[in-house]
Amino acid sequence: MNTVSRSPRIGRWMELANLVTAGAALLVASVLLILFQFFSLRGALLEDMKVQARIVGENSAAALLFGDSKASRETLAVLEASPSIEAAGLFTLQRAPLASYIRDGQPAIPMPPPELVTDGHRFSINHLEVAQHVKIDGRDIGLVAIRAGLDQLYARLVGYAGLTLVIAAGSLAVAYLLVARMRRAVKSAEAHLDYLAHIDPVTGLPNRHAFNEHLATALDKVDRFGGCVGLLLLDLDNFKIVNDTLGHHSGDSLLEQVARRLMECLRGGDVICRIGGDEFAIIIEPSAASTATNVAEKVLAVLAAPFDLDSHEIYVTASVGISVYPDDAPDLETLTRNADTAMYQAKGRGKNAFEQFHPELDKRVQKRLSLETNLRKALERGELMLYYQPQVSVSNGRLVGLEALLRWNHPELGMISPVEFIPVAEDSGLIVPIGRWVLRTACRQVAQWRDAGLGAIPVSVNLSARQTRDPHLVHDIIGALREVGVPPSQLELEITETVLMDNVHANVDLLHRLQTEGIRLSIDDFGTGYSSMAYLKRFPIDQVKIDRTFVRDIPGDGDDEAITTAIIAMAHSLGLSVVAEGVETEAQLAFLRDAGCDIMQGFHIAEPSPPEQVTAFLRSCMPIAAAG
């Protein structure tokens, strides 16, 4: 507070100091100009008097030579025209006065002393005296002396000095006004910049910079006076969909409405900030875990009502993470990170929820970071490998193909489940280079089996959501096939329903390009997502795979039996073949055979195995049947 209150006072003192400095500089400059003018005027007067003396001497030479006083007085009378001249005189070589000129009321000029004659002129405070020899043919015949008053010089100097000082004062006043105006402009600009630096232009809330300052201040209060501070990080669920479908203007309008609702439901002392695209932060002080939880419940409740966006009624939920200082974190960075961790945990639970941070969450985050770090090195170190699971015809048991399944054998942790590392690869973007490696490796293995005389074995490979957005995907697939001479018809790509529906238009185009190249396409985990006849008709696919969750409890579970039978019938009506995953018993196989399923895979036939074991399996199998 002291620093803030002193700032204007310091600014005023600085402004006064600058003004005084400028005034002193102008005063010094004015004095120098006045002195320069004084010496200029004095020099001009001296030069004028010397000229007058020379003229008088030349015109009175004859009079001096003949001692003609009358002629000499007439010559001196012409000096009447020079108002500065007070007196003048002509003197013979014997130092006797011959004639003189005296302006009214002025004393006569005496015979000039020798030093004046030698120097030619002499200044006093009020007068200038000039003395010159009068010569004829280079011979001195007398002296002429003139005395001029300095009153007119001083009068002119005073006028000049007054004008100079008036100009200086005017300049100082103008400078002061300009500086004051500039200072106001600078203050206004600083205030505007401060606003831009601390306020989000869309919502009018404090931004991330202001959030960091508010949070640091709140934590400092706790350190000095005790208590605790609650931090809630809030992320809008599916905000990107609103932005992409209705446009950025609607997205901004939604953010404004969300900010308004949040401000209305919070207490006066709570601070709410927009710290990112669809991220908000709420600082609660003083707070406890229970208080922060209550606020989170209020936030979710106030966002439950629909939002009106350009005649569209939009429902938006939020995921909230809670962290309390100093209970959950020792500093600002850790507090923010923990709240962020809790928020993503809430998202992982299905969104529209809040999560209180606890140490177990941090362990999960550290484990995930460690997993991602190791996964980045796994590809380089050759720790990734492909297992293959046979797919056989339900009707005759003949092999129709293999599914390539990714495995990770860590040198210290052993075999890591795909359920653990595939989501990490997807979130981090590592799935793209890993998927490229899977395609090349699967194609090379198929070529090796072909070269070993085991026939043209079809292989299916899974595509992730991130891979479908990779612009180089088709190029990579065709390159992997051509590199080893495997025809496109031997490759089948499996894509889940959820991935297909993520961006329908782009995925339809992608599937058409792949189908044009001759690559077979399959929908994986069918029945767990949209399972719509409408989109099955739109997508150029060849087969569907019934998810293992429907196969697990058949026969016996009436719902799963009905769903499985319906999927098979629907797929066949569209000319698609059907693969059942997770077949583990003879009873399941019998049910699928009776329902008309085409292909099956699962532990009842064979477990996923490394290439060496699959090679032995292939050698023991009957000839490969045509898929579909």
N, C-alpha and C positions, 0 to 999 in steps of 0.2 A: 504493500500500500504506500509506503514512504517513497519508493522509487517512482510509482505512478504519479503521486502528488507533486514530486519534485520536477518531473519532466517539463510541464508547462513553464514553471518558474525558471528552470535552467534555460529553456528556449527563449524566454523574454530577456534574460540577462545576456544571452548570446546575441540576440537581436540588437540590444542597446549597445553592447561592446562593438558590434560591427558598424553601427551607426556612428558612434564616437570615433572610431578608427577612420571611417570615410570622411567625417567632418574635419578631423585633424589633417588628413591628407589634402583635402581641398583648401584648408587654411594655409598650409605650407606652400601649396602651389600658388595660391593667390598672393601671398607675401613675395614669393620669388618673382611673379609677374609684375607686381608693383615696383619692386626694386629694379627690375629690368627696364620698366617704363621710365623710372626716375633717371636712371643713368642715360637712357636714350634721349630724354628731353633735355637733360643737362648738356649732353654732347652736342645736340642740335643747336642749343642756345649759344654754346661756346663757339661753334663753327660760324654761326650767324654774326656774332660780335666781332670775330676776327675779320670776316668779310667786310663788315661795316667800317672797322678801323682801317683796313687796307684802302677802301674807297675814299675815306676821309683823307688819309695820308696822301694818296695820289692827287686828289683834287686841291689840296692845300699846300702842295710843294712850293709853288711859285710864291704864294703869300708868305710862307716861312722864309723863303730865300730873300725876299725884299722887306720882311717885317711888316706886312700889311695886315693889321688887326681886323679891319673891317671885312676884308675878303675872307679872312679866316673865320669870322663869326658867321658870315653868310654860308660858308661851307658846312659849318657845324649845325646850322639851323635845319638842314635836311633830316637830321636825326629825330626831329619831332615826329616823323611818321612811324618811328619804332617805339611803341608804348613801353617796352621793357627798359629802354635806356633812360636812366635818371640824370646822368651828367656826363659831360665829355670835355676834353681840353686839349689845346695844342701848346707845346712847349719848345722853346729854342734849345740849342745845344748848351747854352749857358744856364739851363734849368729855369729860365724865366717864362712865366705864362704869357702866351701871345693872344689867345682867345679861348673862350669857354662857352659851354652850353649847359644850362641848368633847367630841368623840368620844374614846374611850380612846386615850391615848398621843399625841394631837395637841396642838401648841402652841395657846395662846389667840390669838384674833384681836385685833390692836391697833386703836386708833382709826384709821379710814381717813383717809389724807391728803387734802388738798383736791382734788388732781387726780383721785383716784379718785371722789370724790363728784361732781365735775363730769362726768367721763366716764360714770359709772354702772357700769362694769365694767372689769376688767383681767385679761388672760391672761398666765400665765407658763408655763414648761415643764411644771410639775407641778400648777399650781393655776389656779382661776378665782375671782376675788374680785368680789363685787357689793356696791354701797353705794347706799342710797336714803334720801331724807328721809321722816320720818314726819310727816304733816300732820293737822290738825283744822281744818276750815272754811278750808282754804287757807293755814293758818299752820303753819310748821315748829315741831315741838316736840321733835325728836330725830332720831337716825340709826339705821338697821339695817344691819349688815354681815354677809355670809355668805361663807365660803371653802369651795369644793368642790374635791376632788381629781380629777385627770384619769386616775387609774389604770384605772377601769372603762371610760372612753372609749378609752384605748389598748388595753385588753384586747379590747374589741369590734372596734376597728380592725384589730388583729392577726388576729383570727379572720376578719374580712371579707377582709383582704388574703390570708390563706392560702387561703380558699375561692376567691377570684378567681384566684389564681395556679394553683391546682389545676385549675380550670375551663379556664384558658388553656392549661396544659400538656396537659390532656386534649384540648382542641380542636386543638392543634398535632399531637398524636399521631394523632387521627382524620383530620386534614387530610393528614398524611404518608401514612397508610395509603390514603386515597382517591386521593391523587396517584400513589402507587406503583401502585395497582391500575389507575388510568386510564392510567398510562404503559405498563403491561404490555398493556392493551387496545389502546392506540394502536400499540405495537410489533407486536402480533399483526395488527392491521388493516393496518399498513404492509407487513408481510411478505406478507399475503394479496394486497394490491393490487399489490405488486411481482411476486408470482407471476402474477397475472392479466395484468399488463402485459407480462410476458416469456415466458409459457408458453402454448402452444396447448392449450386444454382437451380437444380431441378426441384428439390424438396424444401429448400430454405433452412434445412437442418445443418448443424455443425458437421464439417467433413472429417476425413481421417486425421488431418493435421490437428484440428481442434480437439478431436477425440483423444489423441495422444496427450495433449496438454491437459485436458480435463481429468483424464485418468491419472496422470502423473501427480496432479494437484491433490486429487482425492487420496491417493496412496500416501502422499506426504503428510496429509492430515492424520491418517491412521497411525503413521509412524510416530507422530508427535503427541497425539492425544488419545490414541487407542481406538478400539472399535474395529469395524471391518467394512469392506466395500464389495458389493456384488457386481459382476459383469455378465451381461447377457449378450451373446452374439446370435443374431437372427438372420436366417437366409430364406428368402421366398422360394417355395417349391414350384418348379415348372414355370418360372418367370420367363425363361427363354422362349417357351412355346407362345406366350402372349406377344412377346416382342417380334417373333418371326412371323406369326400369323396375322396380327392386327397392325404391326408397324411400330416403329420407335416412338411415334407420337403417343400412341395408346399406352406403350410401356412407360413413358414418362408420366402420363396421367395416372396410371396405376400406382406408381411410386409416390406421387403426390398424395393420393388418397390413403395409401398405407401410412405415410408419415403423419397425416392428419389424425387418423384413428389412433395411432400409437400415442401421439401427444395428448389426445383427449383422455386416454385411459391411464396415463401415468401420473404420479404425484408431482407436485410443483418442484421439489428438489431433485427429481430424477433428471438425468441428462440423456437425451437420445441423439444419436449421430448416424448419418449415412456414410459408411466407410468403404463402400464398393458398389458395383453394379446393382445387385439386389440384396446387398448385405447391410444390416443395421446393427448398431451397438447401443446398449442401454446400460448406463452407469447408475447404480443404486447405492446411496450412502446416507446414513449408516445402514448396514444390511447384515442379514444372517442368511443361511442357506434356505430357511423356511420362507423368509421374506422374498428372496429371489425366486423361489419356486412359485409363490403366489403371484408374483408379477408375470412370470412365464405363462401361468394358466390364464391370467387376464389377457395377455397378448394373443394367445391362441383363440380365446373366446371372441375378442373384438375383431379378429380377422375372419371369423367364420361366416359372417354375413356376406352376400354377394357384392361385387363392385360393378358399378355402371360405367362401361367404357364405350362411348359412341353407339349407344343403343344396344350394346352387347352386355349380357349379364354374366360376369366372370367370377368364378370361385377360386380364391387363392389361399393356400395354406402356407405354413412356415415351419421350419425346423429351428429349435432354439437350444443353444448350449449355455450352461451356467457354470461359472467359476467364481469362487469367493476368496478375497485377499484378507488376511494372510493365511487362511486355513488351507487353501489348495495350491498356493504359489507364493514364492518369496519376493518376486519382482514383477514389474509390468509385463515384460516379454513372456515370462512363463504363464502369467495370469491369462494373457490374450491367447497364447497357444493352447492352454488347457480348455478355455471356453470354446475355441475353434474345434478342438478334438471332440468335445462333448456334442457340439452341434452336428458334426459329421456322423457321430454315433446315432444321434436322433434321426438323421436322414436315413441311415442304414436300417433303422427299425421300421421304416415305412413312411417317414415324413409326417407332417402335421403332429409333431410331438416335441417334447423338450427332454433334455438329459442333463443331470447334475454330474459334474466331473467327479471322478474318484480315481485313485491310483491305478486301478486295474485297467482303466481306459488308456492311461499313459503307457502301460506295459504293452497293450495291444498295438498302439501307435509305433512304439519302438520296435516291436516285432515286425510290423509291416514295413517300416523303413529298412530294417535289416534284411527282410525278405527281398525288397526291391533292389537293394544294393547288391545282394548275392545273385539275384536274377540277371542283373546287367552283366555280371561276369560269367554267368553260367553258359551262355552261348559261345563265348570266346574259349572257355575252358573245356568245351565238349561234354558238359554235364547233362545236356538235354538229349533225349532219345525218343524214338518212336516205337510204340508197341502197336500191334495189329490184332484186331479181333475179327474172326471169320463171320461172314453173313451167308446163310444157307437157305435154299428153297424149302418152304414149309411142306410142299407137296411131295418132294422126292429126296430131300436131304442133301442135295448136291450143292457144292460151294458156288456162290454167285459173285463173291467179292470180299474185300477186307475194309475195315474202317481203321484209319490211322489215328492213334490216340497219343497225345503228348505226355511224356513222363520226365521227371527231374530227379536225378540221382545226385544229391549233394554229398560231397566227400565226408562231411562231418555229421550232417543231420540225417543222412540216408535218403530214402525215397520220400519226396514231398508230394502230398496230394494235389492234383490239379485244382481241386476245390479251393485250396489255399492260394496257389500262385497265379492261376489264370485271371482272377479279378484284379490282382496287383498288376499283372502285365497289361491288362486292358486299360486300367486307370492311368498308368504311367506312359502308355504309348509304346511300350516294349513289344506289345503283341504284333505290331506291324513287322519289325525285323524277324521276330520269332516265327510268325506265320509264313513269311517268305522262306525261312529255313525249312519249315515243315513241308511246304509244297515241293521244294527242290529235293529234299531228302526222300519223300514218299515217291516222287517220280523216279529217282535214281534206283530205289529199292525195287520198284515194279520192273524197271529195265533189267536189273540184275536177275530177278526171277525169270524174266523172259529169256535172257541169255543163257540161263541155267537149264532151259528146256522145260520150265514149269508152266508155260502158256502165258496168254495175255490176261493177267489178273486185274480186274477193275479195283480201284481203291477210292475210298471216300475220305475227304478232308473237311474239317469244320472251319467255317469262316466266322470271325468275330465282328461285332458292330464297328470297331475302329478300322478293321481291314476294309469293310465295304465303303468307307469314306476315303480310302487311299486312292488317289487318282492314278497310281501306277499299278493297281491290282491286276487288271487284265493283262497288261504288258508282262508283269512278273509271272503270271500263270502260264501264258503262252511260251515265254522264254524257258520256264522250267520243263515244259513238255518237249519243246524242240531240242533242248540241250541234250536229251538222252533218247530222242526219237520215239517217245510214247505218244500214241494217237490221242486226241482230246476225248474220244469216246470212252477211254479207260479211266478217266478222272470224273469223279462225282463230288460236287461241293455241297456241303450241308450248312444251311442257314436257319437260325431259329425264327419263330414267328415274331418275337419281340423285335429282333433286329430288322426284319423285313418291314415292320410297321413304323419303325423309327423315322424313316423318310421314304414314303411310299413311291413318289414320282422318281426319285433318284435310283431307288432299288429296282423298280420296274425296268428302267433303262439299263442298269447294270446286268440284270438277269437276261435281258434280250441280247446284249452283247456277248455274254458268256454262251448262251444257247446257240447263237450264230456261229461261234467258234466250234460247236459240236460237243460242248461240255455238258454232262448231265447235272441236274439240279434237284436238290431234295430239301424239304422243310423238316428241320429237326425239332424234337420235343413237341410234336403236334398235339394239340388239345390243352396245352397249359396256357396258351395266350388267347388270341382272338378267335381262331378256329372258325372263320367266316367263309361261307360258300362264295360270297362276293369277291373276296380278295384271292381265293384259290383260283377263280376264273381269270383274274387279272394277271397273276404271276405266271410266267412261262416255266412251270416246274414239271418234273417227271415222276416224282414219288414223294410220299409223306412218311414220316417215322412216328409211330405211336410212342409217346413217352412212357418210360418204365413205371411211372407212378400208377398208370392205369392197368398195366400188365401184372403188377406185383400181387394183387389180391384176387386175380381170376384163376380158376372159376371160384365162385362163392360169393363175391360182392356184386350184388345186382346192379348197382350204379355203374361200376367199372365195366361190367359185362355189356351193359347197354351202350356206354360211351364207346367202347372198343368196337362193338359191332356197327355202330352208326358211322364211326370214322372210316372203317373199311368200306362200307356201302357207299358213303359219299365220295370217297376217293375213286372207287371203281367206276362210279357214274360219270366221273370226269376223265376217265381213262388214265388214272394214275395208279402206280403200284404202291403197295403198303409194306413197310418194314416195322416189325414189333421189336422193341428194345427190352433188355432185361429178362429174357426168357430163361428160367432156371429149373423148371420142373416139366415132367412129361405131361402132367395135367394141363399146364398152361399151353404147351405145344398142341395138345389135342383140341383144346378150345379154339385156338387160333386157326387150326386147320379146318375145323368145322365152320368158323366164321368167314373163311375164304381169304385169310391173310396170305400174302405172297412170300415174304421173306422174314427171317427171324435172326436175331443174334442175342447171345447171352451165355452165362456160365453153363447152361445145359448143353451147349455145343462146345464152347471153348472159352477160356479166359483170355483177356488181352495178353499178348506175349511178345518178347523181343524177336527181331527178324530171324535169328538162328533157329528158335523153336518153331516159328511159323513155317520156316522152310521145311523142316521135318514134317510138320502137319500137312503141308501142301503135297509133299511126296507120297504121303499115305492116303491122300484123298482120291476120290473119283475125278474124272475130267470135269472141268469147270463149266457150269451152266451159264447161259446168257441171262443177264440181269433184266428184270422187268418183263 
